[in-house]
Amino acid sequence: MSAKTAEQDAPDVRKAIAAFRRHGGILRMANALQAGVLRRTLYAMRDAGRVEALARGLYRLSDAPPLSRPDLVIVAAKVPHAVFCLVSALAFHEMTTQIPHAVWIAVPRNSEPPRLDYPPIRTVRLSPAPYQAGIESHPIDGVTAKVYSREKTLADCFKHRGEVGLDTVLEAVRMYKAQGRVDVDALLRHTAVCRVARVARPYLESLL
């Protein structure tokens, strides 16, 4: 590349870097284009090692701090309507000793199925009321992630106890209690929304 070409490209690179900074150092290709970043600029930055590809169509500044939860960041950025649930939500809230082997997400029942090359995901399709209940927004490495609240997560785990395992559910209830912020009203409300109040009540009464 000639010095003249480098001078011409420099403003484009500065513009791209500013766009990355505004988005916490991570940009989807679609967001980059909306911000006025040219594809050729993004690809040139990738080839020069200024940005790295986290997944197809998802880029991150190479000089940004290491990601603390790369799998969650990729899914949150690539699938904005996904809500982290079940074992992934338990791990986020520090209510399990299990290490998720896939990222568990909930999506609306009628939405398009998410397709990712990486990381592996397990998808739960929910009707409107259970999907919308208990969503919290949390910043993770510069990306806003949707995660179900602790109480909604417990209700979901009782609902899907056959998939996550009853031992995992009961461990989560004990760890929830140990955290010292028990909200019985919220628990009852979410178990009702998930239609597992009758199943969950005996366990909650004995453990809480």
Backbone hydrogen bonds, N-H to C=O, Kabsch-Sander energy under -0.5 kcal/mol:
donor,donor_aa,acceptor,acceptor_aa,energy
6,A,2,S,-2.4
7,E,3,A,-2.3
8,Q,4,K,-2.0
9,D,5,T,-2.3
10,A,6,A,-1.8
13,V,9,D,-2.2
14,R,10,A,-2.8
15,K,11,P,-2.5
16,A,12,D,-2.3
17,I,13,V,-2.9
18,A,14,R,-2.3
19,A,15,K,-1.9
20,F,16,A,-2.4
21,R,17,I,-2.7
22,R,18,A,-2.0
23,H,19,A,-0.9
23,H,20,F,-0.8
24,G,21,R,-1.5
25,G,20,F,-3.5
26,I,23,H,-1.1
27,L,59,Y,-2.7
29,M,57,G,-2.5
32,A,28,R,-2.5
33,L,29,M,-2.5
34,Q,30,A,-2.0
35,A,31,N,-1.7
36,G,33,L,-1.5
37,V,32,A,-2.7
42,L,38,L,-2.2
43,Y,39,R,-2.8
44,A,40,R,-2.2
45,M,41,T,-2.4
46,R,42,L,-2.2
47,D,43,Y,-2.7
48,A,44,A,-1.8
49,G,46,R,-1.3
50,R,45,M,-2.7
51,V,45,M,-1.1
52,E,60,R,-2.9
54,L,52,E,-0.7
54,L,58,L,-2.1
55,A,58,L,-1.3
58,L,55,A,-2.3
59,Y,27,L,-3.1
60,R,52,E,-2.2
61,L,25,G,-2.2
62,S,50,R,-2.6
64,A,61,L,-1.4
73,V,69,R,-2.3
74,I,70,P,-2.5
75,V,71,D,-2.1
76,A,72,L,-2.8
77,A,73,V,-2.3
78,K,74,I,-2.4
79,V,75,V,-2.9
82,A,79,V,-2.2
83,V,106,A,-2.0
84,F,146,K,-3.0
85,C,104,W,-1.8
88,S,85,C,-1.2
89,A,85,C,-1.2
90,L,86,L,-2.8
91,A,87,V,-2.5
92,F,88,S,-2.1
93,H,89,A,-2.5
94,E,91,A,-1.1
95,M,90,L,-3.0
103,V,120,P,-2.7
104,W,102,A,-0.6
105,I,103,V,-0.5
105,I,122,R,-2.6
106,A,83,V,-2.6
107,V,124,V,-2.2
109,R,126,L,-2.2
111,S,108,P,-1.8
122,R,103,V,-2.6
124,V,105,I,-2.7
126,L,107,V,-2.4
126,L,124,V,-0.5
131,Y,127,S,-2.3
132,Q,128,P,-2.5
133,A,129,A,-1.6
135,I,132,Q,-0.9
136,E,147,V,-2.6
138,H,145,A,-3.0
140,I,143,V,-3.4
143,V,140,I,-2.0
145,A,138,H,-3.3
145,A,143,V,-0.6
147,V,136,E,-2.8
147,V,145,A,-0.5
148,Y,84,F,-2.1
149,S,134,G,-2.5
153,T,149,S,-2.6
154,L,150,R,-2.0
155,A,151,E,-2.0
156,D,152,K,-2.7
157,C,153,T,-2.4
158,F,154,L,-2.2
159,K,155,A,-2.1
160,H,156,D,-2.5
161,R,158,F,-1.1
163,E,160,H,-1.4
164,V,160,H,-2.1
165,G,161,R,-2.1
169,V,165,G,-1.7
170,L,166,L,-2.7
171,E,167,D,-2.2
172,A,168,T,-2.0
173,V,169,V,-2.0
174,R,170,L,-2.1
175,M,171,E,-2.5
176,Y,172,A,-2.4
177,K,173,V,-2.3
178,A,174,R,-2.2
179,Q,175,M,-1.3
180,G,177,K,-1.7
181,R,176,Y,-0.7
184,V,182,V,-0.6
187,L,183,D,-2.2
188,L,184,V,-2.7
189,R,185,D,-2.3
190,H,186,A,-2.5
191,T,187,L,-2.5
192,A,188,L,-1.7
193,V,189,R,-2.0
194,C,190,H,-2.3
195,R,192,A,-1.0
196,V,191,T,-3.1
197,A,191,T,-0.8
200,A,196,V,-3.1
201,R,197,A,-2.4
203,Y,199,V,-0.5
204,L,200,A,-2.7
205,E,201,R,-2.9
206,S,202,P,-1.8
207,L,203,Y,-2.3
208,L,204,L,-2.5
